[in-house]
Structure formats: structure tokens, C-alpha cells
Amino acid sequence: MAAPLNIRNPLARELARKLAGLRNVTITEAVVGALEAELRREQARVPLAQRLERLADQALAKAGSGGREVREDERDALWTR
């Protein structure tokens, strides 16, 4: 059997207790489950630059060919009211 989990930080301890209560599990199981879920989330995270590149590619694909450059006054008008 593993040693019991000792959480010294009062806020961390309270959050772990709340999560354990909601999930009806031990504090250790709640902490392990939360850490596993967070690790999965981080590992699945796509970097911002990659997400923006994908969005730009999609926008270009939707725009198609035959477009024209936006003039500076047209661009400026988008930002003023």
C-alpha cells in the first residue's frame, strides 16, 4: 500500500477535498485523477502558432482566387467607428 498523500498547502488540500467529495473518491485518487487529466490536456494542446497557421490556411482556402488587396483606407475603416 502506498503512503498517504500529505498536502501541506491549505488551499490545495481544500480543493483536493472538494474534488474528492464530488467524485466520491479518496483525496489521493482525486489528485491523481486531476493530474492525469491535466497531463492529457497539456499533451493534446496544439501550439498557438500552429492553430493560427491552420486558421490562415482555412481562410485562404475559403477566399479562393481572384481577390484583390485591401487598400489602407479600407483596412483603417474596419478599426474606426
N, C-alpha and C positions, 0 to 999 in steps of 0.2 A: 504494500500500500504506500502511496506517495505521501510526503509530508504535507500537512495542511498549508493552505495559502495564507500568508501573513501580509495584509495590506496595511501599511502604516499611514498612508495619506488619508485623512478623514473624508475628503470628497470622493476619492477613488473607491474607498470602502463603501460609502453610501450608495454610489452609483452601481457598484457590483451587487450590493444587497437588493436594490430595486430591480435590476435586471434579473437576478436570480429568482426573486419573488414573482415577477411577471412570467418567467419561463417555467416556474416550478421546478427548479434545479438547484444544486448546491452553488455556493459562490464560486468555487473553483471551476465548475462546469460552465457557469455563466461567463467568467473571464476567459476561459479557453475558447469557448464558442465565439465570443465577441472578437478576440484576437484572430481567430481563424477567418472569420467573415471579413475583417478589415484587411488581412493579408490577401485574400482572394480579390477584394475590391482594388487594392493597390496594384496587384499583378495584372489585372484586366484593364487598368487605366491606360487610355491612349494619350500620348503627349499632346499638348495644345498645338504645337506646330503641325503635327500630323493631322489633327482634326481640322485645322484651318485650311491645310492644303486640300483635304478631301472636299471641304465646302467650296473652295475656289474652283476645283475641278468640276463639281456638280453645277455651279453657276455658269461656268464657261460652256458646259455641255447643253444647258438649257438655252443659253443665249444664241447658240448656233452661229452661222457665218453671216456676213453681210451687214454687220453692225457698224457703228461709227464711234469715233472718240467723243467723249463727253467734253464739251467746252468748259473752260474755267468758270465762266459766269453761271452756267447751268449747275455745275458742282457746288458753287458757293450758294446758289439759291436753295439747295437742299438743306443747308445748315442755318438759314436765316428765316425768320418768320415775319 
